[in-house]
Amino acid sequence: MEKSLAQLKKAVLEDKIVKVVPIIRRKAYLKPGHDGEHTYTGCAKIHGLTYDSAKRSYRNPFKNADEQEIFEKLLDQKEGSLNLYKFKVTEPNFWGTFTLRIPKEGVELDLNNPSDALMYRVLQVNDKFAKNKAESGVAEKEYLIVNEEEEKEFESVLAQKKDKANDYMHEIKNSKAKMLNVLKLLSKKPDASASKDWLKAELYKIIDEVTVNKGQAGIDKFIEAMEDPLAETKLFVLDAISKGDIKKDAIGYKVEASNTFVGRNYAEVIRYFLDEDPKVQELKTIIEDRIKD
């Protein structure tokens, strides 16, 4: 029995509006707020369903096997028009013309509209679009798909993180040594002679970074460093490496004085010095005494 139009709509449409907005990233050669940070005023970028050359087809935007047929009917297209393998430039091609023009200020998609609902699916399988703020720190993402409900949840969680980060800053901001240590744990290399105010400012810069590129420090990494149960051992290893008591060669890390092998990489060195073996702890004490001198 063929489904009614109302049933088809119910299967793929949602009473929801989402926004597609540009992700603005800092660029060394442009001042903050420059008109060309992403898209110039009056200009727009065109996006559509991406082609997967490995599979020789368009990427599949459909949530299930029935959606292709449903959208063909809702968009008044011929049967098979939305076939993902239809890619001959000499023939009419639905996917070649089904595109979205995104201006500087972004666009809204009404998911109660069949065309917008399909475009929403198209953008979700495009590598340039972040499906949520957690993904927006990935360097290749150029746009963020903002779901109002998810946005509210994100803001609520972020507020809790900021409260926690500020509480931790209150604990350490009057101690130069503690601030230096946290920056070290965040893979920074602060100068030991730096002032308290400078260290504090650097930490607040990190806390202010909500979405970051992979490998960069932000509010999540700051909280993680403050709550790291292995922080003491990590700081010991970092200081030992910095002072040259532990050195790295082609094989891995060794204690300079005794030539004792302690790990192939940084993580293994941490595990080595967490060992409660008396010989390991004695070696650690010897290195600690040298670092203090």
Long-range contacts (C-beta under 8 A, 24 or more apart in sequence): 5-73, 5-74, 8-70, 8-73, 8-74, 9-74, 9-114, 11-66, 11-67, 11-70, 12-63, 12-67, 12-70, 12-71, 12-74, 12-114, 12-117, 13-111, 13-112, 13-113, 13-114, 13-117, 14-111, 14-112, 14-117, 15-111, 15-112, 16-111, 16-112, 16-147, 16-148, 16-149, 17-108, 17-109, 17-110, 17-111, 17-148, 18-108, 18-109, 18-111, 18-120, 18-145, 18-146, 18-147, 18-148, 19-106, 19-107, 19-108, 19-109, 19-145, 19-146, 20-100, 20-102, 20-106, 20-107, 20-108, 20-109, 20-123, 20-129, 20-143, 20-144, 20-145, 20-146, 21-105, 21-106, 21-143, 21-144, 21-146, 22-102, 22-104, 22-106, 22-142, 22-143, 22-144, 23-130, 23-136, 23-141, 23-142, 23-143, 23-144, 38-104, 38-142, 39-102, 39-103, 39-104, 40-104, 41-104, 42-103, 42-104, 43-103, 43-104, 44-101, 44-102, 44-103, 44-104, 45-101, 45-102, 46-99, 46-100, 46-101, 46-102, 47-99, 47-100, 47-102, 47-123, 47-126, 47-128, 47-129, 48-95, 48-96, 48-98, 48-99, 48-100, 48-122, 49-95, 49-98, 49-122, 49-125, 49-126, 50-125, 50-126, 50-127, 51-87, 56-85, 56-87, 57-84, 57-85, 57-87, 58-84, 58-85, 58-87, 58-95, 59-84, 59-125, 59-126, 60-84, 60-125, 61-118, 61-121, 61-122, 61-124, 61-125, 62-121, 63-121, 67-121, 71-114, 71-117, 71-118, 74-114, 75-114, 75-115, 75-118, 98-122, 102-143, 106-143, 120-145, 133-210, 133-211, 134-211, 136-211, 137-211, 137-212, 137-213, 137-214, 137-216, 137-218, 138-213, 138-214, 139-213, 139-214, 158-210, 158-219, 161-219, 161-220, 161-223, 162-207, 162-219, 164-223, 165-207, 165-219, 165-222, 165-223, 166-207, 168-222, 168-223, 168-226, 169-200, 169-203, 169-204, 169-207, 172-203, 172-226, 173-200, 173-203, 179-203, 181-231, 181-235, 182-222, 182-225, 182-226, 184-235, 184-238, 185-225, 185-228, 185-231, 185-234, 185-235, 185-238, 186-217, 186-221, 186-222, 186-225, 187-217, 188-217, 230-270, 230-274, 233-270, 233-273, 233-274, 234-270, 236-273, 236-284, 236-287, 236-288, 236-291, 237-266, 237-269, 237-270, 237-273, 239-291, 240-287, 240-291, 243-290, 243-291, 245-287, 245-290, 245-291, 246-287, 255-283, 255-287, 257-286, 257-290, 258-283
